[in-house]
Amino acid sequence: MGMPEPIPDVRFLTVAEVAAIMRVSKMTVYRLVHAGELPAIRFGRSYRVPESAVTAALHNPVADAG
């Protein structure tokens, strides 16, 4: 057996932290998660969003013309 592969250093943010960084409401973050526009992992009853996903979303904004 070889050495186990190292776990990448991923930082997860709470919905409230994501909302503060993106300057939107927590409900908007939940909508983005449920729509599949922002990847998230569910921990118990709460969601955690990878920091890299937030950074990517901020660098590639999608305008909602609706």
C-alpha distances in whole Angstrom, upper triangle without the diagonal:
4,7,9,12,15,17,21,24,26,29,31,34,37,39,42,40,40,44,45,43,44,48,48,48,45,47,46,42,42,44,42,39,40,41,38,39,37,33,33,30,32,31,33,37,36,35,33,33,31,33,32,34,37,37,37,39,42,41,42,45,46,50,51,54,55
4,6,9,12,15,18,21,23,27,29,32,35,38,40,38,38,42,42,40,42,45,46,46,44,45,44,41,41,42,40,37,39,40,36,37,35,32,31,29,31,30,33,36,35,34,31,31,29,30,29,31,34,34,34,37,39,39,39,42,44,47,49,52,53
4,6,9,12,15,17,20,23,26,29,32,35,37,35,35,39,39,37,39,42,43,43,41,43,42,38,38,40,38,35,37,38,35,35,33,30,29,27,29,28,31,34,33,31,29,29,26,28,27,29,32,32,32,35,36,36,37,40,42,45,47,50,51
4,6,9,12,15,17,21,22,26,29,31,34,32,32,35,36,34,36,39,40,40,37,39,39,35,35,37,34,31,33,35,31,32,30,26,25,23,25,24,27,30,29,28,25,25,23,25,24,26,29,29,29,32,34,34,34,37,39,42,44,47,48
4,6,9,12,15,18,20,24,27,29,32,30,29,33,34,32,33,36,37,38,35,37,36,32,32,34,32,29,31,32,29,29,27,23,23,21,24,23,26,29,28,26,23,23,20,22,21,23,26,25,25,28,30,30,31,34,35,39,40,44,45
4,6,9,12,15,17,21,24,27,29,27,27,30,31,29,30,34,34,35,33,35,34,30,31,33,30,28,30,31,28,28,25,22,21,20,22,22,25,28,26,24,21,21,18,19,18,21,23,23,23,26,28,28,29,32,34,37,39,43,43
4,6,8,12,14,18,20,23,26,23,23,27,28,26,27,30,31,32,29,31,30,27,27,29,27,24,27,28,25,25,22,19,18,16,19,18,21,24,22,20,17,17,14,16,15,18,20,20,21,23,25,26,27,29,31,35,36,40,40
4,6,9,12,16,19,21,24,21,21,24,25,23,24,28,28,29,27,29,28,24,25,27,25,22,25,26,23,23,20,17,16,16,19,18,22,24,22,19,16,15,12,13,12,15,17,17,17,20,22,22,23,26,28,31,33,37,38
4,7,10,13,17,19,21,18,18,22,22,20,22,25,26,27,25,28,27,23,24,27,24,22,25,26,23,22,19,17,16,15,18,18,21,23,21,18,15,14,10,11,11,14,16,15,17,19,20,21,23,25,27,31,32,36,37
4,6,10,13,16,18,15,15,19,19,17,19,22,23,24,22,24,23,19,20,23,20,18,21,22,19,19,16,13,12,12,15,15,19,20,17,15,11,10,7,7,8,10,12,13,14,16,18,18,20,22,24,28,29,33,34
4,7,10,13,15,12,12,16,16,14,16,19,20,21,19,22,21,17,19,21,19,17,20,22,19,19,15,13,12,12,14,14,18,19,16,13,9,8,6,6,8,10,11,12,14,15,16,18,20,21,24,27,28,32,32
4,7,10,12,10,10,13,14,13,15,18,18,18,16,18,18,14,15,18,16,14,17,19,17,16,13,11,9,9,11,11,14,15,12,9,6,5,4,6,9,10,10,12,14,15,16,18,19,20,22,25,26,30,30
4,7,8,6,6,10,11,10,12,14,15,15,12,15,15,12,13,16,14,13,16,18,17,16,12,11,9,10,12,12,15,15,11,9,5,5,6,6,10,10,9,11,14,14,15,17,19,19,21,23,24,28,28
4,5,5,6,9,10,11,12,14,13,13,10,13,13,10,11,14,14,12,15,17,17,16,13,12,10,10,10,10,13,12,8,7,5,6,9,10,13,12,11,14,16,15,16,19,21,20,22,24,24,27,27
4,5,5,6,9,10,10,12,10,9,6,9,10,6,7,11,11,10,12,15,15,14,11,12,9,11,11,12,14,12,8,7,7,7,10,11,14,12,11,14,16,14,15,19,19,18,19,21,21,24,24
4,5,5,6,9,10,10,10,8,6,10,11,8,10,13,13,13,16,18,18,17,14,15,13,15,14,15,16,14,11,10,10,10,13,13,16,15,12,15,18,16,16,20,21,19,21,22,22,25,25
4,5,5,6,9,10,10,10,9,12,13,10,12,15,14,14,17,19,18,17,14,15,13,15,15,15,18,16,13,11,10,9,11,10,13,13,10,13,15,14,14,17,19,18,20,22,22,26,26
4,5,5,6,8,8,9,8,11,10,7,10,12,11,11,15,16,15,13,10,12,11,13,15,16,18,17,13,11,9,8,9,8,11,10,7,10,12,11,11,14,16,15,17,18,19,23,23
4,6,5,6,5,6,5,9,8,6,9,11,11,12,15,16,16,14,12,14,13,16,17,18,20,18,14,12,12,11,13,12,15,13,10,13,15,12,12,16,17,15,16,17,17,21,21
4,6,5,7,8,8,12,11,10,13,15,14,15,19,20,20,18,15,17,16,19,19,20,22,20,17,15,14,13,15,13,15,15,11,13,16,14,12,16,18,16,18,19,20,23,24
4,6,8,10,11,14,12,11,14,16,14,15,19,19,19,16,14,16,16,18,20,21,23,22,18,16,14,12,13,10,12,12,8,9,12,11,9,13,15,14,16,18,19,22,23
4,6,9,10,12,10,9,13,13,12,14,17,17,17,14,12,15,15,18,20,21,24,22,19,16,15,12,14,12,13,12,8,9,11,9,7,11,12,11,13,14,15,19,20
4,7,9,12,10,10,14,14,14,16,18,19,19,16,15,18,18,21,22,23,25,23,20,18,17,15,17,15,17,15,12,13,15,13,11,14,15,13,15,15,16,19,20
4,7,8,6,7,11,11,11,13,16,16,17,15,13,17,17,20,20,22,24,21,18,16,16,15,17,16,18,16,12,14,16,13,12,16,16,13,14,14,14,17,17
4,5,5,7,9,10,11,13,15,16,17,16,14,17,16,19,19,20,22,19,16,15,16,15,18,17,19,17,14,17,18,15,15,19,19,16,17,17,16,19,18
4,5,5,6,9,10,11,12,14,16,15,13,15,14,16,15,17,18,15,12,11,12,12,16,16,18,16,14,17,18,15,16,20,20,18,18,18,18,21,20
4,5,5,6,9,10,10,12,14,14,13,15,14,16,16,18,18,15,13,12,14,14,18,18,20,17,15,19,20,16,17,21,20,18,17,18,16,19,18
4,5,5,6,9,10,10,12,11,11,14,14,17,17,19,20,18,15,13,14,13,16,17,18,15,13,16,17,13,14,18,17,14,14,14,12,16,15
4,5,5,6,9,10,11,10,8,10,10,13,14,16,18,15,12,10,11,10,13,13,15,12,10,14,14,11,13,16,16,14,14,15,14,18,17
4,5,5,6,8,10,10,9,11,10,12,12,14,15,13,10,9,11,10,14,15,17,14,13,17,17,14,16,19,19,17,16,17,16,19,18
4,5,5,6,9,9,9,11,12,14,14,17,18,16,14,12,14,13,16,17,18,15,14,18,17,14,16,19,17,15,14,15,13,16,15
4,6,5,6,5,5,8,10,13,14,17,19,17,15,12,13,11,13,15,15,12,11,14,13,10,13,16,14,12,11,13,12,15,15
4,5,5,6,5,6,6,9,10,14,16,14,12,9,10,9,12,14,14,11,11,15,14,12,15,17,16,15,14,16,16,19,18
4,5,8,8,9,9,11,11,15,16,14,13,11,13,12,15,17,18,14,15,18,17,15,18,20,19,17,16,18,16,19,18
4,6,8,9,11,14,15,18,20,18,16,14,15,14,16,18,18,14,15,18,16,14,17,19,16,15,13,15,13,16,15
4,5,6,9,11,13,17,19,18,16,13,14,12,14,16,15,12,13,16,14,12,16,17,15,15,13,16,15,18,17
4,7,10,13,15,19,21,20,17,14,14,11,13,14,13,10,10,13,11,9,12,14,11,11,10,12,12,16,16
4,6,10,13,16,18,17,15,11,11,8,9,11,10,7,8,11,9,7,11,13,12,11,12,14,15,18,19
4,7,10,13,16,16,13,10,9,6,7,10,10,7,9,12,11,10,13,15,14,15,15,18,18,22,22
4,7,10,13,12,10,6,6,4,7,10,11,9,10,13,13,13,15,18,17,18,18,21,21,24,24
4,6,10,10,9,6,5,6,8,12,13,11,13,16,16,16,19,21,21,21,22,25,24,28,28
4,6,7,6,4,6,9,11,15,16,15,16,19,20,19,22,24,24,24,24,26,26,29,29
4,6,5,6,7,10,13,16,18,17,18,21,22,21,24,26,26,27,27,29,29,33,32
4,6,8,10,14,16,19,22,20,21,24,25,25,27,29,30,29,30,32,31,34,33
4,7,10,14,17,19,22,20,20,24,25,24,26,29,29,28,28,30,29,32,31
4,7,10,13,16,19,17,17,20,22,20,22,25,25,25,25,27,26,30,29
4,7,10,13,15,13,13,17,18,17,19,22,22,21,22,24,24,27,26
4,7,9,12,11,11,14,16,15,17,20,20,20,21,24,24,28,27
4,6,8,7,7,11,12,11,13,16,16,17,18,21,21,25,25
4,5,5,7,9,10,11,13,15,16,17,19,22,23,27,27
4,5,5,6,9,10,11,13,14,16,18,21,23,26,27
4,5,5,6,9,10,11,12,14,17,20,22,26,27
4,5,5,6,9,10,10,12,14,17,19,22,23
4,5,5,6,9,10,11,13,16,17,21,22
4,5,5,6,9,10,13,16,19,22,24
4,5,5,6,9,11,15,17,20,22
4,5,5,6,8,11,14,17,19
4,6,6,9,12,14,17,20
4,6,10,12,16,18,21
4,7,10,13,16,18
4,6,10,12,15
4,6,9,12
4,6,9
4,5
4
